Amino acid sequence: MQYKIQKMTEEEYPLLEDFLYESLFVPQGKPPFPRSILQTPEMQMYIADFGSSEHDAAFAAEADGKIVGAAWVRIMEDYGHIDDETPSLAIALYKEYRGMGIGTALLQELLAFLKAQGYSRVSLSVQKANQAVNLYRRAGFKVYLDREEDYVMAVSL
């Protein structure tokens, strides 16, 4: 599959809402979350006024003439928060584009960008049952905090 990874433009930031929804882990056999969950404060912190902080950065994966994935960071007190210098990561692809290496390329591009910007690490939260844990481990993320249902993971840049 042909795809390209590039920095998201401000005009593309509204797409982060769709990718935030795609990033929500739904265990097998469970119904998907209602889309209204995106309006909760816990979800809005990932996307509200994105681009307004110097610590906001986002990359998109484009394939088949459309954006099919996004990876973005901001410093926020989310589920993966470590400290006020470590950006928290969110990443998602549309289901039909998963398992093709696009997520890995997207993640690597964002991490390289953050390293060049002088950040020393990036964190995230992931449900233990989510297969994405393997993607993060391959990218060098290590468990920073082991909670009952999820991990807070971080990678040094």
C-alpha positions in Angstrom: 0.0 0.0 0.0 1.3 3.4 -1.0 1.0 6.1 1.8 2.8 9.2 2.9 3.4 10.8 6.3 3.3 14.5 6.7 2.8 17.2 9.3 -0.9 18.0 9.7 -2.0 21.5 8.7 -4.2 23.7 10.9 -7.1 23.0 8.4 -6.8 19.3 9.1 -6.9 19.6 12.9 -10.7 19.0 13.0 -10.0 15.5 11.8 -8.4 14.7 15.1 -11.9 14.3 16.6 -12.5 11.3 14.2 -9.1 9.8 15.1 -9.7 10.3 18.8 -12.8 8.2 18.4 -10.9 5.6 16.5 -8.3 5.5 19.2 -10.8 4.3 21.8 -10.1 0.7 22.7 -13.2 -1.5 22.7 -12.7 -5.0 24.0 -13.8 -7.8 21.8 -17.5 -8.5 22.2 -18.3 -5.1 23.7 -20.3 -2.5 21.9 -18.5 0.6 20.6 -18.7 3.8 22.7 -21.3 6.3 21.8 -19.7 9.1 19.8 -21.0 11.6 22.4 -18.1 10.3 24.7 -15.9 12.7 22.8 -17.7 15.7 24.4 -16.5 14.7 27.9 -13.7 16.8 29.5 -11.5 13.7 29.6 -11.7 13.4 25.8 -11.8 17.1 24.9 -8.4 17.7 26.4 -6.9 15.8 23.5 -8.4 17.9 20.8 -9.9 21.2 22.2 -8.1 24.2 20.7 -5.5 22.0 19.2 -2.6 24.0 17.7 -3.0 26.8 20.3 0.0 25.5 22.4 3.6 25.5 21.3 3.6 21.8 22.5 0.9 20.7 20.1 2.1 18.7 17.1 0.4 16.3 14.8 1.2 14.1 11.8 -1.1 12.5 9.3 -0.9 9.4 7.2 -2.4 9.7 3.7 -3.4 6.8 1.5 -6.0 6.4 -1.3 -6.3 10.2 -1.6 -7.4 10.7 2.0 -6.1 11.0 5.6 -6.3 7.5 7.1 -4.4 8.0 10.4 -3.1 10.6 12.8 -0.6 10.8 15.6 -0.5 13.8 17.8 0.9 15.1 21.1 0.3 17.8 23.6 1.3 18.4 27.2 -1.8 17.7 29.2 -2.9 16.0 32.4 -4.4 13.0 30.6 -4.4 9.3 31.4 -0.7 9.0 30.2 0.5 12.2 32.0 4.0 11.9 33.6 5.0 15.5 34.1 4.6 19.0 32.6 7.6 18.6 30.2 6.6 15.3 28.7 4.0 15.4 25.8 1.3 12.8 25.8 0.7 10.8 22.6 -2.5 9.8 20.8 -2.5 7.8 17.6 -5.1 6.1 15.5 -5.7 4.7 12.1 -9.0 3.8 10.4 -9.5 0.0 11.0 -9.1 -0.9 7.3 -5.6 0.6 7.3 -4.2 -1.1 10.4 -1.6 -3.9 10.3 0.1 -2.5 7.2 3.0 -0.6 8.8 1.4 2.8 8.5 1.0 3.3 12.3 4.7 2.4 12.8 5.8 4.9 10.2 3.4 7.6 11.6 4.8 7.0 15.1 8.4 7.0 14.0 7.9 10.3 12.1 6.3 12.0 15.1 9.0 10.7 17.5 11.8 11.9 15.2 10.2 15.3 15.0 9.8 15.6 18.8 13.4 14.6 19.3 14.5 17.3 16.8 12.4 19.8 18.8 14.4 18.9 22.0 11.9 16.8 23.9 13.5 14.0 26.0 10.6 11.6 26.1 6.9 11.0 25.2 4.3 9.2 27.2 0.9 7.5 26.5 -1.7 5.4 28.2 -2.8 2.1 26.6 -5.2 -0.6 27.8 -3.3 -3.8 28.6 -5.6 -5.8 26.3 -5.0 -3.5 23.3 -2.8 -5.0 20.6 -1.2 -1.5 20.2 0.9 -2.3 23.2 3.1 -4.4 20.8 3.5 -1.4 18.4 4.6 0.8 21.3 7.1 -1.8 22.6 8.6 -2.2 19.1 9.0 1.6 19.1 11.0 1.5 22.3 8.2 2.4 24.8 8.6 0.9 28.3 6.1 0.6 31.0 6.4 3.6 33.3 3.4 2.8 35.5 1.4 -0.5 35.6 -2.2 0.1 36.6 -5.0 -2.4 36.9 -6.3 -2.1 33.3 -3.8 0.0 31.5 -0.1 0.9 31.3 1.4 4.4 31.2 4.3 3.9 28.8 7.1 6.2 27.9 10.0 6.3 25.4 13.2 8.2 25.7 14.1 10.2 22.6 
